[in-house]
Amino acid sequence: MANLNGLTQVANRPCFDGRLQGKWKRLAPEQQPLPLILYLTTMFRAKLMNSDI
């Protein structure tokens, strides 16, 4: 399975989940915070799909 969306070159959900799990396992024993920024790309994707590229 590919880790990137072919059209947008943005990492997909399985890639995100795997990386998040790895970071969580690394930081949890030390009780360190996990900085996380989520960005919703639905509007971007809709505009890109409807464009005349």
Order of alpha helices (4+ residues) and beta strands (2+ residues): alpha-alpha
